[in-house]
C-alpha cells in the first residue's frame, strides 16, 4: 500500500518543530505494517523558497526522510477543467498532488489542506483522502485490530451545552441571532444529540418537528408534518459522524411517521455537508428570505421512472423490489455481523435511539453505506439488487440492503480501494481473504426486520431447504414471504 504524505502536515513554525503526537503514532503504524510513505516533488517548491534558513533546514530534515514520487504526471486539461485552473503557485501544487492520487500513483493521501479536501469531492476522491486525525483512526482500526472503535453520541438538554464552546463561534458569526435562539430553545427544554471529546463539542444535531409551509424563491412548499434539522454541524472529519447523525434523523422520521425532512444552509464551494446530504436524497429547492438554500428530502417515492439504485438513494430508506430486481440471501458469521450491524436489536426490536444511549460505536458499522466481503462464486449481483443478511449462528434473517456495486478482486490494495472508508475489516482479515478471489459488495442498509425470521420458519415456508453456506438467489415468491414474515414497512417499498 502506498500513502502520499502532504508536506503541509510536517511544516510548522519554528516554535512547533516537533512532529505532533498523532502524526507520530500514524507514522509508527505505517512503519510497523510496511506501508510505503511518499512525498510529492511539487511540495518542495515553497520549502526551497523559504528565506528563513533555520526553519527551512528543520522542514527539509523532516521531508527528506521520505522517498518522493518519481516523475509524477502533470494534470491534464480534463482534470483542470473539473477542479478549476490554478490561480497561484499553491493552487498549482495542490492540483499536482491531487492528480497523483487521481492517477493512482498512490492509494491514499494524508493532508491537512482543506482546499485539497474540497477539490477531492469534485473528482470523486474524497474517500481516499484523510486528515492526520482521521487517518490515525482508520489505520488503527485497519491494522491494529481495535474493534470496535467507540464514539459517544448522547441525548442531552441544550441548556447543558456551553455556548462559549469554540464549536459555536462559526455559528455566531454566520447567524447574528444565534445566541438569542440558543437561549430560547434552552428555555423550551429542547434536546439535542451531541458528541464531545476532551470536554469540547465536536458534533451536534438539533431536530424539530414542524407543520408549516416552506417559502422559497422557487415557490411555496405546502404545509405538512416535516422534520427540520435545525443544527447539523460536525467538526470531527473522516469518522463518518455526519452520516451517523443523518441516520439518527432518518430513524426519527421513520418511527414517527414523518415522510419529509429539510434543512437550510449557506452553501459554500466544496462544502462537506452539501455533498453528504445530497448523497442521501436532499434536493435544493430554492433560497429562503435569509439567502440560505433550502434542502428537502422525501422518504416516499414519487418518481418510479428512476432506476432502482436512484430510488434507493433519492428516497432512502425507500427501495424498489419489483420482479426484475434480483434478491439474495447472504450468510454472515456473527463476528462480522456484529461489526457490520452493531446496532442490530438481536433479542427484540430496540426502542427509538436505544443505540445512541450505549455510548459505544463501531464508526463504519453504524453508517448507512457499508461493505461486505466474501468468497462467494456468485457473479449475478448488480446495482439495485436486494441483499438479505442471514446471521449464521443465530440462524435468522436480520437486515435488508440495496446493492450499490459488486466487484470481484484478489488483491488487498484493490479491495481497500473498492471498499474505501466503509471497511469494518482489519488488514489481516483482508490479507487472509485476498488469497482467493473476493466478492466486495457495497450496499446501503435500509431496514432491520421488525420480526427476525429464524431458520425453522424459513424452512417451513419453503424459502430455504438448508442453512445457506454461501450467497443464494431467491425467487420473487420467496422474497414476498420474507417481506411479510419480517414485517417490513410497505410505505417504503416501491413495486
N, C-alpha and C positions, 0 to 999 in steps of 0.2 A: 504494500500500500504506500502511495506517495502523498505527502501533505505539503502544500505550499504555505510557507510562513511569511505573511506580510511583514516587512521590516518595521512598520509603524508600531507594532507591539513591542519592539525592542528599543525604540527610540524614546528616551525620557530626558528631561533636563538634567543638568549636572548633579542636582541635589537628589535625583532619583536614579542613580546609576545602577543600582542593583535590580536584577530581574525580579518581578513580583512573584509572590509565593505560588499563586495559582498557575502561572506560566511555568514556574519551576516544576510543579507537580505534573503538568501536562507533558513537558519535555522528558521527564523521568519515565512516564508511561511509554512514550514513543521509543525511547532508548531500550527499555526492557522488552518491548514487543517487536523490535526490529522495524518500526515504521520509518520509512525514508522521509527525511525532512529537507525541503529545499527553500531557497530564496529566489527571487526573480532579479535578473540583471538590471532591469529598469529601476528598481528600487534604490539603486546605488547612486543615481544622479544627484538627488538632493543631498545625500550624505557627503559626497565628494565636494559639493559646493559650499559646505559649511565652513565659515571663516573662523569659527572657534575650534582651534586645533586640538585642544584638550578634549572637548566634547566629541569631536569627530573621531579621535583616537579611541575613546571609550565605545562609541557606537560601532565602529569598524571591528573592534575586538569581539563584539557580540555577533555581528552579521557574518563575519568571515569564518565563523565556526561551522557554518553550514554550506554544503555544496549549492551551486546555482544551477538553474535550468539552462542547459546548453542550447544556444541558438533558438530561443523560443519564437514561435510565429508571430508576425505582426497582425493586428486586427485588420480584417478585410472590409471592403466597402459595405457589405450587407450587415456586418456586425455593428459598424459605426452608425449606420442608418437607424438601427434599433435603439442603441444606447445614447445616441447623440454625439455630435462631433466635439472632441475635447477643446476647451477654451483656454486651458493653461497647461503648464508642464505637469502639474499634479494630476489633472484630469487625464492627461495622456498616459501617465504611469498607471493610474487606476484602470484604464481601459486595457492596457497591455497585460496587467496582472490578471484581470478578469478573463481576458481572451485565452490565456494559458490554461485556465480551468475549463473554459468553453471547448477548447480543442483537446481536452483530456490529456494534457501534459502531466497533470496530477489528478488525484481523486478528490481531494478536499482542499479548501482554502481556509486558513485561520487569520482573521483580521479584526481590528477594532475600528476600521474606517467605515463610518456609517454611509458614506456616499457609495462605496463599492457594494455594500449590502443592498442599498436601494437599487442600484443598477442591475444587480443579480436577478431581481424579480422580473426584469424586462426580458431576460434571455433564459428564463426557466432554470436558474441555477441556485435559487435560494435554499434548496435542501442540501446543497453541497458546500455551504459557507457557514462557518462558526465564528463566534467571538471566543476569546480565551475561556471565558466562564462556561459557555455552552459546550465548547469542545471538551473541556475537562469533564463535564457531566456526562457527555456522550461516550467518550473513550474510556472513562472509568467503568461505565456500565458494560461497554463492549468487551473490554479486556480484563478488567478486574473482577468481573462477575459479582458485583454487589447488587443483587436483585432482592427485593425491589428497591428502587430509589424512592425516597419519601418526600412528599410535599404536603404541606398543611394548608388547606383552604377551609376557613371556618366561617360559619354564620355568626355575624357579630352585629350588635347595635351600633348604628352610625355614631351615636354620641360617645362611644368608647374609642373612636378614632381621633387622633391628634391632628387638628387642622394645620398645625405648624410643621408637620412632617414634610420634608423636601419633596416627597412624592406629589404633593398638591400644588407646588409652585407653578408648573406649566398651566394647570387648570385655572389658577388665579389670574394669570396673565392673559389667558385666552378668553375667559369669561369674567367680565367685571363684576357680575352679580353672584359669582360662585360662593363666596363666603356667606352671604346672606341666605342663599339657597341651602347651603350645608347646615346652617343653624336651624333653618325651617324644618328640614327633614329630620334633624336630630330631635327636635321637639315633638315631631309626629311619631317618634319611636320606630322609625323605619329600620329595616335590617339590610345587611349587605353581605357579600361574600368576599373575603379578604385573605390574601397571602402575605405573611410577614417573614422577614429574615433579619436576624440580628437586631430585632426591635423596630425595624423600619418597614414600611409598607412597600411591597413590590408588585402587587396586582390587586385590582379592585373591580367588583361588579355590583352595580346597584340596579335593581329591577322595579318596575311599577306597572300595574295593570291599569289601562285607560279605556275609556269608551267615549271617544270623540272623533270628529273629523280631523284629517291631517291636511293643512293648507300648504300648497307649494306653488311655485311659479308655473308648474306644469299642470295645475288643476287641483281640485279638492278630492281627496280620498274619503268616501263616506264613513260615517261613524260606525264602529263596531268594537267588540272587545279585542284589544290588542295588548301585547306585552311591549312596553317601552324599555329599551335598555338605556337607562339614563346615564350611567357612567360605566365605561368599559376601557380600562387602562392597564397596561402591562409594562413594567419596567424591567422585567427579567426575561430576556430573549433567549430563544433556542431550546426551551424546555417544554414547548407545546402548552404552556399555561393558557394562552389565548384560546386555543382550541378546546381546552378543558372547560373554560368559563362559558364558551358558546354551548358546549354540551349541557351544562347546568341550565342555561337559559332555555334550550330546546326542551329539555326534560320537564321544566316548569310548565311550558306551554302544553305539552302532551298530556301531562297529568291533570291539568286544569281546563282542558277542552278549549284552548285558545289556539286558533289556527293562523294567526299572523303576528309578526313581531317587527319592530322597527327601531332605528336609532338615527340620530343626527350627528354630523361630523364635518369639521372643516378639513376637507380632503387636501392632502399635500402630495407632491410628486414622489413616487416610490413608497407611499405610505404602507406600513406594515399592516395596520388594521384594515385598510381598504381591501388589500389582497386576500386577507384571511376571510372576511365576511362574504366577499364575492364568491369565494370557493364553496360556500355553503348556502348560496341562493339569495343573498341580499342583493337587491337591484336598485340602482339610483333612479329615483322618480322625480327629482326636481330639487329646488332650493326653498328653504323657508325664509321668513322675513329677516332672520338674522344673517342670512347668507350661507348657512350651513347646508350641505347636501343631505337629503333625506333618503335613507336606505330602507326599503321594505322587503320583508321576507314572507312568503306564503308557504304553508305546510301542506295545503291541499292542492293537488294538480288541477290546473285549468287549461293546460295545453298538451293534449295527448299526442300531438304530432312530433313532439321531441323524441329523441332516441331514448332507450331505457336508461342509459347512463346519465344523459342530460336531465331526465326526470328525477333520478335519484339524487343528483347534485342540486338542481334548482329548487326542488320541493322537499328536500330532506326533512324528515325521515320517510316521506312517501317513496314508493318504488313500484315498478311495473312488474307484473307476474303472469302475463298472458302466455298462451301455449307455446309460442315460438321462442320463448326465453327458456334456456336450459336451467335445470335445478340439480344441485349436487349435495350429497351428504359428505361432510368432511370429518373423519375421525381425528381426534386430537388428544394427546396424552394430558393428564391432569396438570403436570408440571408446566407445560406450555399454555394450557388453558388458563391457569391462574395468572400467568404473565400477560397474556393477551386480553383477558377479560377479568381483571382484578376486582371489578365492582359487580361481578355476576352474583345474584342472590341465590346461592346454591341450595339453601334449605327452603326458603319461602320468598315470595316476592317482597323486596325491600320497600320501605316507605320512601316517599319522595325525599331525595337528598340525604338518605342514610349514609351514603358513602362519603359525603362531604364532612361528616362528623368524625370519621375514623381517624383522619389526620395522617394517614399513610398512603402513599400513592406510587405506583409504577407509572412514570410520566407517559411513556409511549403507550402503555396498556390502557390508560384512561382517556385516550383520544378517540376520535371518530374514525379517522383514517388509519388502517392497520395493515400489517403484512404477515402472511403465514407461509412457512417453508415446509416442504415435504419431499419425499422421493416418489410420489405417485407417477405412474406411467401415463395417466390420462392427459390428453392434449386437446380436449374439446372445449375447455373453459375459455370464455371470451368476455369482453367488457359487457356489462349489463346483466350477466348471468347471476343467478342466486346461489349462494353457498350457505348451507345449514350445518352448524358445527355439532358434532356428537362427542361428548366428553366420555372417553373410553372407560375409565374406572367406574364412574357413576352410572354408566350405560344410559345416558339420556341426551336428548337434543336440547341445546341450551340457547343458541344465538343464531340470528339470521343476518346476512350481509349481502351487499351488491358488489360485484367484481368491477374494479377499475381497469385492471390489467393483469395478465398472467404470462409469465416469462420463464423459460427453461434455460438454466445455465449451470456450469460446473466449476466455476471459478469464484473463489472467495471474494476477490475485489469486485468482480462483476455483480455478485449478489448484493454487496453493500451499495453499489451504485443504483441498483434497482430498488431496494427497499429503503435506502436513504435513512432519514431520521425516524422511520417507523419501526426500527428494529427493537424487538424485545429479546433478541438472541445475543448471546455473548460471542466473542470472536472464536472461542474454542468450539462452540456449538456449530457455527458456520463452517469453520475449517473441517470439522468432522463430517458434516453433511456434504461438503463440496467434493468429497472423494467419489461421489456418484452424481449424476445429473440432478439438479434441484429445481423443483417447480416453485416459483415465487408467485404467490397470489396477493396482489394488492387489492384491498377491499374496504368498503365503508361499513361499519357496524350500524345496522338500522334498529334492530329490536332484540331484546331477550324475550324468550317465550314466557308469557304470563303463567302458563301451565307447562312446565318442563315435561317432555314426553319420554317415558322410560322405555327400556328395551322390550319389556313384555308387551306394552301397548303397540309398539312399532311392529312387533312380530304378529300379534293378533289381528292387526289391521292390514296385514299383507304389504307393509311398506318395506320391510327387510325380511330376509329369511334367516340371517345370522348376523352376529355383530360385525359391522364393517371394519376391515383391517386397512383399507385404503379408500380413496375417494371413489364414490359410486354415483352414477347419474340415476335420477328417479323420474318417473312419469308425471304428467300434469295431474293425473288422478291421485297418485300417491302424495304429491305435494299438497293437493287440496285437503286431503285427510290431515296432514301435518298442520296446515293452516288452521283448521277447525279445532283439532285437539289442543294445539298450543295456545289458542286464544289470541291470535294476532288481531290487532285493531284494524278493521276493514276501512276505516276512514282514510288510512294512509296507503291503501293498496289500489293501484291502477291496473285494471284488466284489459 
